[in-house]
Amino acid sequence: MTSTGWFFLAAMIVAYGIANLLQSVAAARTTVHHTFDPGLLLRLAGHRTYLVGLGFQVLGFVLAFLARRDLPLFLVQASVAAGLGVTAVFGVLLLKWRLPRAELALLVLLFAGITGLVLSAQPAPSRPLGPAGLAVLVGALAVIAALGFFAVRLHGAPGSVALGSLAGMAFSAAAVAARPLASAQSAGEFVRDPLLYLLIVHSVVGQLLLGLAMQRGSTTAAVAAMDAAGAVPAAIVGLLLLNDKIWPGREWLAGAGFLITLAAVIGLTRYAEPQHHHAVGRERTPGRPAVTATERH
């Protein structure tokens, strides 16, 4: 329990929570895209708010990478969802978001589940992934990108959930690559490892999909869907292949914590309400101003 991974994990939650908030504000101020267009990232980069949010995203990514060196993926990936609580708190305090009671209850449930995971996780170094694992990560990238071309046609909450889920799968694949990569013994070994480049590409695709998901109205739905879709694959791969460990006798606590966390995150995709309205350039009525991104219910 003395692993520095615990410090990195706590800091990661705060960083991701702030990143979610800032990036959602920037995404809401950008015209909604209905194509899988990487140019969205360039347009978002024109917003200072997005760049600051991206800085926190990168910080959270680095902290998560450092936490994965010793902590199991089922804990780190599920704990990313705790950033939703940070996002919600700042959204209510700074942006006057109105959260339904059901959503507040689910956030409390989320933290209860993550507490169970923290108490059950045993720090341990990772095993190597191997050539077969590399091939699976390459195939997963192709599948996620292909599904993204179709998911961008969805609007509103369904679009947020579908695109957020695909983003979660991309980030989950990046997490799988990061766990053994974090055990590199030297800078040269780190740079030569193909896992580094798979991690980068999966992260860029995930970032694009998350931006598209946030544009469709509900930040909470987009991020919750991302966290739910990202937690399960990483947890399975980590336990089966990467030496993720649970303290003896606490398997029930890990299972309960994971299921509670997953249920809370899935529930958040159901009850989340849109925090933003968007202007869509080609759908404006002549003579009428576009609805601004900062208007809320």
C-alpha positions in Angstrom: 0.0 0.0 0.0 3.1 2.3 0.0 3.2 2.5 -3.8 3.5 6.0 -5.3 0.8 4.9 -7.6 -1.8 5.9 -5.1 -0.7 9.6 -5.2 -0.7 9.5 -9.0 -4.2 8.0 -9.0 -5.7 10.7 -6.8 -4.1 13.5 -8.9 -5.2 11.8 -12.1 -8.9 12.0 -10.9 -8.7 15.7 -10.3 -6.9 16.4 -13.6 -9.4 14.4 -15.7 -12.3 16.1 -14.0 -11.1 19.6 -14.9 -10.2 18.4 -18.4 -13.7 17.1 -19.0 -15.2 20.4 -17.9 -13.0 22.6 -20.0 -13.2 20.5 -23.1 -16.9 20.2 -23.0 -17.2 24.0 -22.9 -15.0 24.3 -25.9 -16.7 21.6 -27.8 -20.1 23.3 -27.2 -18.8 26.5 -28.8 -17.8 24.7 -32.0 -20.3 23.9 -34.8 -21.6 20.3 -34.5 -19.8 18.0 -36.9 -21.7 15.1 -38.6 -18.6 13.5 -40.2 -15.6 11.7 -38.7 -13.5 14.7 -39.4 -10.0 15.0 -37.7 -10.2 18.7 -38.6 -12.5 19.0 -35.5 -9.4 18.8 -33.3 -7.8 21.7 -35.2 -11.0 23.8 -34.8 -11.1 23.0 -31.1 -7.5 23.9 -30.8 -8.5 27.5 -31.8 -10.3 27.7 -28.4 -8.0 28.7 -25.5 -10.4 26.8 -23.1 -9.9 23.6 -25.1 -6.1 24.0 -25.0 -6.1 24.4 -21.3 -8.5 21.4 -21.0 -6.2 19.5 -23.3 -3.3 20.4 -21.0 -5.2 18.9 -18.0 -6.0 15.9 -20.2 -2.4 15.3 -21.0 -1.5 15.8 -17.3 -4.2 13.2 -16.4 -2.8 10.9 -19.0 0.7 11.1 -17.6 -0.5 10.6 -14.1 -2.6 7.6 -15.2 0.5 6.2 -17.0 2.6 6.5 -13.9 -0.2 5.0 -11.8 -0.4 2.0 -14.1 3.2 1.1 -13.4 2.1 -0.6 -10.2 -1.7 -0.4 -9.9 -4.0 -2.8 -11.7 -5.9 -1.6 -14.8 -9.3 -2.4 -13.3 -8.6 0.2 -10.6 -7.0 2.9 -12.7 -9.6 2.7 -15.6 -12.5 2.7 -13.2 -11.0 5.6 -11.2 -11.0 7.7 -14.4 -14.8 7.7 -14.0 -14.3 9.5 -10.6 -13.3 12.5 -12.7 -17.0 12.8 -13.4 -17.6 13.9 -9.9 -15.0 16.6 -10.1 -16.5 17.7 -13.4 -20.0 17.8 -11.9 -18.9 19.8 -8.9 -17.1 22.5 -10.9 -20.0 22.5 -13.5 -22.5 23.3 -10.7 -20.3 25.8 -9.0 -18.9 27.7 -12.0 -21.3 27.0 -14.9 -24.6 26.7 -13.0 -25.2 23.2 -14.3 -28.4 21.6 -12.9 -27.9 18.0 -12.0 -31.0 15.8 -11.5 -31.3 14.0 -8.1 -30.8 10.7 -9.9 -27.5 11.8 -11.3 -26.3 13.0 -7.9 -27.2 9.7 -6.3 -25.3 7.9 -9.1 -22.2 10.0 -8.5 -22.3 9.0 -4.8 -22.7 5.3 -5.9 -19.8 5.8 -8.2 -17.4 6.9 -5.4 -18.6 4.0 -3.2 -17.7 1.5 -6.0 -14.3 3.1 -6.5 -13.6 3.0 -2.8 -14.2 -0.8 -2.9 -11.7 -1.1 -5.8 -9.1 0.9 -4.0 -9.3 -1.3 -0.9 -9.0 -4.5 -3.0 -6.3 -3.6 -5.5 -2.8 -5.0 -4.8 0.1 -3.1 -6.5 2.3 -5.3 -8.8 4.5 -4.7 -11.9 3.1 -5.7 -15.3 4.0 -8.7 -17.5 5.0 -8.0 -21.2 2.1 -8.0 -23.7 3.7 -10.0 -26.5 3.3 -10.0 -30.3 -0.3 -11.3 -30.3 -1.3 -8.5 -28.0 0.2 -6.0 -30.4 -1.7 -7.4 -33.3 -5.0 -7.2 -31.3 -4.3 -3.5 -30.5 -3.7 -2.8 -34.2 -7.0 -4.6 -35.1 -8.9 -2.8 -32.4 -7.7 0.6 -33.8 -9.1 -0.3 -37.3 -12.5 -1.4 -35.8 -12.9 1.6 -33.6 -12.1 4.0 -36.4 -14.5 2.2 -38.8 -17.4 2.3 -36.3 -16.7 6.0 -35.7 -17.6 6.8 -39.3 -21.1 5.5 -38.7 -21.6 6.8 -35.1 -21.1 10.4 -36.1 -24.5 10.3 -37.8 -26.3 10.0 -34.5 -27.5 13.1 -32.7 -28.4 14.1 -29.1 -27.9 11.7 -26.2 -27.6 8.6 -28.4 -24.8 10.2 -30.3 -23.1 11.2 -27.1 -23.3 7.7 -25.7 -22.2 5.9 -29.0 -19.3 8.2 -29.7 -18.3 8.3 -26.0 -18.3 4.5 -25.9 -16.0 4.3 -28.9 -13.7 6.9 -27.3 -13.7 4.7 -24.2 -12.6 1.6 -26.2 -9.8 3.6 -27.8 -8.6 4.9 -24.4 -8.9 1.4 -23.0 -6.6 0.0 -25.7 -4.2 2.9 -24.9 -4.3 1.8 -21.2 -3.5 -1.8 -22.1 -0.5 -0.6 -24.1 0.5 1.8 -21.2 0.6 -0.8 -18.4 3.6 -2.9 -19.7 5.1 0.2 -21.4 5.4 1.9 -18.0 7.8 -0.8 -16.9 10.4 0.1 -19.6 13.9 0.1 -18.0 15.4 2.9 -20.1 14.5 5.8 -22.4 15.8 3.9 -25.4 13.7 0.9 -24.6 10.7 3.1 -24.1 11.1 4.9 -27.5 11.7 1.7 -29.4 8.7 -0.1 -28.0 5.8 -0.2 -30.6 3.4 0.0 -27.7 4.3 3.7 -27.4 3.1 4.5 -30.9 -0.1 2.4 -30.5 -0.7 4.2 -27.3 -0.4 7.6 -29.1 -2.6 6.7 -32.0 -5.3 5.2 -29.9 -5.3 8.3 -27.7 -5.6 10.6 -30.6 -8.6 8.7 -32.0 -10.1 8.6 -28.6 -9.7 12.3 -28.2 -11.4 13.0 -31.5 -14.3 10.7 -30.7 -14.7 12.3 -27.2 -14.8 15.8 -28.8 -17.5 14.6 -31.2 -19.4 13.0 -28.3 -19.4 16.1 -26.2 -20.7 18.2 -29.1 -23.9 16.3 -29.0 -25.2 17.8 -25.8 -24.5 15.9 -22.6 -21.0 16.0 -21.2 -21.9 13.6 -18.4 -23.4 11.1 -20.8 -20.4 11.3 -23.2 -17.8 10.8 -20.4 -19.8 8.2 -18.5 -20.2 6.1 -21.7 -16.5 6.5 -22.3 -15.6 5.3 -18.8 -18.1 2.4 -18.9 -16.8 1.1 -22.3 -13.2 1.6 -21.3 -13.2 -0.1 -18.0 -14.4 -3.6 -18.8 -11.9 -4.6 -21.6 -8.9 -3.1 -19.8 -9.9 -4.9 -16.5 -10.2 -8.3 -18.3 -6.9 -8.0 -20.2 -5.2 -6.8 -17.1 -6.3 -9.6 -14.9 -5.7 -12.3 -17.5 -2.5 -11.2 -19.2 -0.8 -8.3 -17.4 -0.4 -9.5 -13.8 -3.0 -7.3 -12.2 -3.6 -8.5 -8.7 -6.3 -8.4 -5.9 -5.5 -8.7 -2.2 -6.3 -12.3 -1.1 -9.7 -12.6 0.5 -10.9 -9.3 -1.1 -12.0 -10.7 -4.4 -15.6 -10.2 -3.5 -14.9 -6.5 -2.7 -13.2 -6.0 -6.0 -16.1 -7.6 -7.9 -18.7 -5.6 -6.0 -16.7 -2.4 -6.4 -16.3 -2.9 -10.1 -20.0 -3.8 -10.7 -21.2 -0.9 -8.6 -18.9 1.5 -10.5 -20.0 0.1 -13.8 -23.6 0.3 -12.9 -23.3 3.9 -11.7 -21.5 4.9 -14.9 -24.1 3.2 -17.1 -26.8 4.9 -15.1 -25.2 8.2 -15.7 -25.6 7.7 -19.4 -29.3 7.1 -18.9 -30.2 10.0 -16.6 -27.7 12.6 -17.8 -29.4 15.7 -19.3 -27.8 18.0 -21.9 -25.7 20.8 -20.5 -25.2 22.6 -23.8 -27.2 23.7 -26.9 -25.2 23.9 -30.1 -25.3 26.1 -33.2 -25.3 24.1 -36.4 -24.4 26.4 -39.2 -26.4 24.8 -42.0 -29.5 24.3 -40.0 -30.0 28.0 -39.0 -33.2 29.7 -40.1 -32.5 32.9 -42.1 -33.0 36.0 -40.0 -32.7 34.2 -36.7 -29.5 34.1 -34.6 -27.9 30.8 -33.8 -28.3 29.5 -30.3 -25.1 30.0 -28.3 -23.3 27.2 -26.8 -23.5 28.7 -23.3 -27.3 28.7 -23.2 -28.7 25.9 -20.9 -31.9 24.4 -19.8 
